[in-house]
Amino acid sequence: MKVVFAPDSYKGSLSSMEVAETMDKAFQSVNPQVETILKPMADGGEGTLGAFSKAVSHEKVHFSCTGPMGESRDSWYLILDRNRAVIEGAVIAGLPLVAEEKRNPDNTTSYGIGEAIKHALDHGCTDILVAIGGSSTNDGGLGMLQALGMKAYSQDGKEADIYGRDVHSIKAIDFSTLDHRLEEVTIRVASDVDNPLTGKNGASYVYGPQKGATEAQVVTYDHALENYGKLVEIACGKSIMEVPGAGAAGGLGFAFLSIGATLQSGAKLVAEAIHLDEDIQQADYVITGEGQSDAQTLFGKAPGYVADLANKYKKPVILISGGLGEEYTQLNTVFTSCFSITPAPTLLEDSLKNAEDYLFQTTVQIARLLSI
């Protein structure tokens, strides 16, 4: 029996590799003869670098950059085949890097992501993949674009600072000073959402609250990004505010579109890079998972993409989730079966603390059934 483990992370508790390793350990404890292939997944957010680093040859590049609150921090990205860079926004400006009590989009910036891109350009990279999910920012990519050379000016004619709060005062944008090398490279952005930049389905209303925005801030940010977005559109000569994905990562999707990048399914990009398609073709069973599953899993999330691949080759695909949310029965349209690892009603804190043990025990039961 050959089993492919291709889970996403259990956010807040286990990385995608830790999930895959726990599943593998459970199967081996039941049937040491089982052949397993570990292919940890990501969908453009946290864990993207981990998925690549475990599956493809690479060079790990360390560099110093500006963190989400303007602090200096050490970070890293990968270079593949000498000229392809993989950058993960979550390790530079991710929400987990900001203490919960300090989360406020006024005080966060995407500047470090632009610094990472410049660093990759300095190393001769001509093909750059940026995973932007899991950001702490709602700055419309202002900081990132400034790091890449864009000039932004406030009403008094002074250059604007790099934080979310500065988006509210932008009165002029100048793209003529952008790093000219951006015209000569391919930039692909891995994302799992299709929100526009502004409006009720935009960056501020949908994702602002989880980044610490109050109800009042959500409204003011939406207005600010509307004004900022129009100025950027004029500067770059493109109508991009309504493009699906422009609202990803607090408007980072929009900023990338303004410099000619393409937005693509994060799960698809990762799956292609780690050759998941080939492994699934040879498998008897495919097992995936994530921290919380519901109907949204079917729309751009890594487990949903894994299920689509498994169904393509008529392979049974099992979902092992930290929890099954509302309307989870819709998951049965693509998954052979779905399981929650929680053994009984419990507090979230307990579930996160014991996720590895709960996952192991649940996977053991599934392995026993499949080994009959």
C-alpha positions in Angstrom: 0.0 0.0 0.0 1.3 3.4 -1.0 0.0 6.5 0.8 0.7 10.2 0.0 0.4 12.6 2.9 -0.2 16.2 1.5 -1.6 18.3 4.4 -1.5 22.0 5.0 -0.5 23.3 8.4 -2.7 23.2 11.5 -2.3 26.9 12.1 -1.3 27.8 15.6 -0.1 24.3 16.5 1.6 22.2 13.7 3.5 23.1 10.5 2.5 21.2 7.4 5.7 19.1 7.7 4.9 18.2 11.3 1.4 17.2 10.3 2.7 15.0 7.5 5.3 13.4 9.8 2.7 12.7 12.5 0.4 11.1 10.0 3.3 9.0 8.7 4.3 7.9 12.2 0.7 6.8 12.9 0.6 4.7 9.7 4.0 3.1 10.4 2.9 2.2 13.9 0.0 0.2 12.4 1.7 -1.2 9.3 5.5 -0.9 9.1 5.3 -2.2 5.5 3.3 0.7 4.2 5.1 2.9 1.6 4.6 6.6 2.4 5.4 9.8 0.6 5.4 13.1 2.5 4.4 16.1 0.5 3.6 19.0 2.9 1.4 21.6 1.2 0.7 25.3 1.5 -1.7 27.6 -0.3 0.3 30.8 -0.4 0.4 31.6 3.3 2.3 30.3 6.3 4.4 27.2 5.5 5.1 27.8 1.8 8.8 28.0 2.3 8.7 24.8 4.4 6.8 23.0 1.7 9.4 24.0 -1.0 12.4 23.3 1.2 11.3 19.7 1.9 10.5 18.9 -1.7 13.0 20.6 -4.0 16.7 21.4 -4.2 17.4 24.9 -3.0 19.7 27.4 -1.5 18.5 29.0 1.7 19.3 32.7 1.7 19.4 34.7 5.0 19.0 38.5 5.0 18.1 41.4 7.2 14.8 43.3 6.6 12.2 45.5 8.2 9.7 43.5 10.2 6.0 44.1 10.4 6.2 46.8 13.0 9.3 48.5 11.6 11.8 46.6 13.6 15.0 45.1 12.1 14.7 41.3 11.9 16.5 38.4 10.2 14.5 36.5 7.6 15.1 34.1 4.8 13.9 32.9 1.4 14.9 30.2 -1.1 16.6 30.3 -4.5 15.9 27.4 -6.8 17.9 26.6 -10.0 20.1 29.7 -9.4 17.6 32.3 -10.7 14.2 31.4 -9.2 13.4 32.9 -5.8 10.6 31.8 -3.4 9.6 34.4 -0.8 7.1 34.0 2.0 5.5 37.1 3.2 4.4 35.5 6.5 8.0 35.1 7.7 8.6 38.8 7.0 5.4 40.6 7.8 3.1 37.8 9.1 0.4 38.2 11.7 2.0 35.7 14.1 5.1 38.0 14.3 2.9 40.6 16.0 1.9 40.0 19.6 -1.9 39.8 19.8 -2.2 42.8 22.1 -0.2 44.9 19.6 -2.1 44.1 16.5 -3.2 47.2 14.8 -3.0 47.8 11.0 -2.0 51.5 11.7 1.4 50.2 13.0 2.3 47.5 10.5 4.1 47.6 7.2 4.8 45.4 4.1 8.2 47.2 3.5 10.2 44.1 4.3 8.6 42.1 1.5 9.9 44.7 -1.0 13.3 44.4 0.6 13.2 40.7 0.1 12.4 41.2 -3.6 15.3 43.6 -4.0 17.6 41.2 -2.3 16.6 38.5 -4.7 17.1 40.9 -7.6 20.6 41.6 -6.3 21.3 37.9 -6.4 20.4 37.7 -10.1 16.9 36.1 -9.7 14.7 36.7 -12.7 11.7 34.5 -11.7 10.3 35.4 -8.3 7.4 33.6 -6.5 5.9 35.5 -3.6 3.5 33.8 -1.2 1.5 36.7 0.4 -1.0 35.0 2.7 -1.1 35.5 6.5 0.0 39.1 6.5 -0.4 41.5 9.5 -0.8 44.5 7.1 -3.6 46.5 5.6 -1.4 49.1 3.8 -2.4 48.3 0.2 1.3 47.3 -0.4 2.4 50.9 0.3 5.4 49.8 2.2 6.4 47.1 -0.3 6.2 49.5 -3.2 8.2 52.1 -1.4 11.0 49.6 -0.7 11.0 48.9 -4.5 11.4 52.7 -5.2 7.9 54.1 -5.5 7.4 57.6 -4.1 4.3 58.5 -2.1 3.6 62.0 -1.0 1.2 63.4 1.6 -0.8 66.6 1.2 2.1 68.8 2.5 4.3 67.4 -0.3 6.5 65.4 2.1 7.3 61.7 1.4 4.9 59.5 3.3 6.1 57.0 5.9 5.8 53.2 5.4 3.0 52.2 7.7 -0.7 51.5 7.4 -1.6 54.7 9.0 0.2 56.6 6.2 -2.2 55.3 3.6 -4.8 57.7 4.9 -2.8 60.8 3.9 -1.5 59.8 0.4 -2.1 62.6 -2.2 0.3 61.7 -4.9 2.1 58.6 -6.3 5.2 58.4 -8.5 6.1 55.2 -10.2 9.0 56.7 -12.3 11.4 55.9 -9.5 10.6 52.1 -9.3 13.5 49.7 -9.6 14.0 49.3 -13.3 14.8 45.6 -12.9 11.2 44.9 -12.2 10.5 45.3 -15.9 12.8 42.4 -16.7 11.6 39.8 -14.2 8.7 37.5 -13.9 6.8 37.8 -10.6 4.1 35.4 -9.6 2.0 35.8 -6.5 0.6 32.8 -4.6 -2.7 33.6 -3.0 -5.8 31.8 -2.0 -8.4 34.6 -2.0 -10.3 36.5 -4.8 -11.3 39.6 -2.9 -11.1 43.0 -4.6 -9.2 45.9 -3.0 -12.1 47.8 -1.5 -15.8 47.4 -0.7 -17.7 45.1 1.5 -15.8 42.1 0.1 -12.5 44.0 0.1 -9.3 43.8 2.1 -10.4 46.0 5.0 -13.9 44.7 5.6 -13.1 41.0 5.3 -9.6 40.7 6.8 -9.0 43.9 8.7 -10.6 42.7 12.0 -8.4 39.7 12.3 -5.4 42.1 12.0 -6.7 44.2 14.9 -8.8 46.8 13.1 -11.8 48.2 14.9 -15.1 48.7 13.2 -14.3 52.4 12.8 -10.8 51.6 11.3 -12.4 49.2 8.8 -14.5 52.0 7.4 -11.7 54.5 7.3 -9.2 52.1 5.7 -11.7 51.2 3.0 -12.0 54.8 2.1 -8.3 55.4 2.3 -7.5 52.4 0.1 -10.1 53.6 -2.4 -8.2 56.9 -2.7 -4.8 55.3 -2.7 -5.9 52.7 -5.2 -7.0 55.3 -7.7 -3.7 57.1 -7.4 -1.8 53.9 -8.0 -4.0 53.1 -11.0 -3.2 56.4 -12.5 0.5 56.0 -11.8 0.8 52.5 -13.3 -1.8 53.0 -16.1 -3.8 49.9 -15.1 -7.4 49.4 -13.8 -6.7 46.7 -11.2 -8.7 47.5 -8.0 -11.5 45.1 -8.9 -9.2 42.3 -10.1 -10.0 39.1 -8.1 -7.2 38.8 -5.5 -6.3 42.6 -5.4 -7.5 42.6 -1.8 -5.3 39.7 -0.7 -3.0 40.3 2.2 -4.3 43.7 3.0 -4.0 44.9 -0.6 -0.6 43.4 -1.3 -2.3 41.6 -4.3 -3.2 45.0 -5.7 0.4 46.3 -5.2 1.8 43.4 -7.1 -0.6 43.8 -9.9 0.5 47.4 -10.3 4.1 46.3 -11.0 3.0 43.6 -13.6 2.9 40.5 -11.4 0.4 37.8 -11.9 -1.9 36.3 -9.2 -2.2 32.6 -9.2 -3.5 29.8 -6.9 -1.0 29.3 -4.2 -2.0 25.6 -3.8 -1.5 25.0 -7.5 1.9 26.7 -7.6 3.2 24.7 -4.6 1.7 21.4 -5.9 3.4 21.9 -9.3 6.7 22.8 -7.7 6.8 19.7 -5.5 5.5 17.4 -8.3 2.5 16.3 -6.3 0.6 15.3 -9.4 3.1 12.5 -10.2 3.1 11.1 -6.7 -0.7 11.0 -6.5 -0.9 9.0 -9.7 1.1 6.2 -8.1 -0.7 6.3 -4.8 -3.4 4.0 -3.4 -4.6 6.6 -0.9 -4.2 10.3 -0.5 -4.5 12.0 2.9 -4.6 15.7 3.5 -5.6 18.0 6.3 -5.7 21.5 7.8 -6.5 23.2 11.1 -10.2 24.0 10.4 -12.3 22.8 7.5 -15.6 24.0 6.1 -17.2 24.9 2.8 -14.4 27.4 2.1 -11.9 24.5 1.9 -13.2 23.9 -1.6 -12.3 27.4 -2.8 -8.5 27.7 -3.2 -7.4 26.0 0.0 -4.6 23.5 -0.2 -6.7 20.4 0.9 -9.4 21.2 -1.7 -6.7 21.4 -4.4 -5.2 18.1 -3.2 -8.7 16.5 -3.4 -9.2 17.8 -7.0 -5.9 16.1 -8.0 -6.8 12.9 -6.3 -10.2 12.8 -8.0 -8.6 13.5 -11.3 -6.8 10.2 -11.0 -9.6 8.4 -9.2 -7.7 8.0 -5.9 -9.5 7.9 -2.6 -8.7 11.1 -0.7 -9.2 11.5 3.1 -9.4 14.8 5.0 -8.1 14.8 8.6 -8.9 18.2 10.1 -8.4 19.9 13.4 -12.1 20.7 13.3 -15.0 20.5 10.9 -17.0 23.7 10.7 -20.4 24.7 9.4 -21.7 23.1 6.2 -18.8 20.6 6.4 -21.0 18.0 4.7 -20.3 19.9 1.4 -16.8 18.5 1.7 -18.1 15.1 0.8 -18.5 16.3 -2.8 -14.7 16.0 -3.2 -13.4 14.0 -0.3 -14.0 10.3 0.1 -14.3 10.8 3.9 -13.7 13.6 6.4 -12.5 13.3 10.0 -12.0 15.7 12.9 -9.2 14.9 15.3 -10.9 16.3 18.4 -12.0 13.3 20.6 -14.6 15.2 22.6 -16.0 18.7 23.2 -13.0 20.8 24.3 -11.6 24.3 24.5 -9.6 25.7 21.6 -6.6 26.1 23.9 -6.7 22.4 24.7 -7.1 21.4 21.0 -4.1 23.5 20.0 -2.0 22.1 22.9 -2.8 18.5 22.1 -3.1 18.7 18.3 -0.2 16.3 17.7 -1.5 13.6 20.0 -5.1 14.0 18.7 -3.9 13.8 15.1 -1.8 10.8 15.8 -4.6 8.9 17.5 -7.1 9.7 14.8 -4.7 8.7 12.0 -4.0 5.4 13.7 -7.7 4.6 13.5 -7.8 5.4 9.8 -4.6 3.4 9.2 -6.2 0.4 11.0 -9.2 0.6 8.7 -7.2 0.9 5.5 -4.9 -1.9 6.5 -7.6 -4.5 6.8 
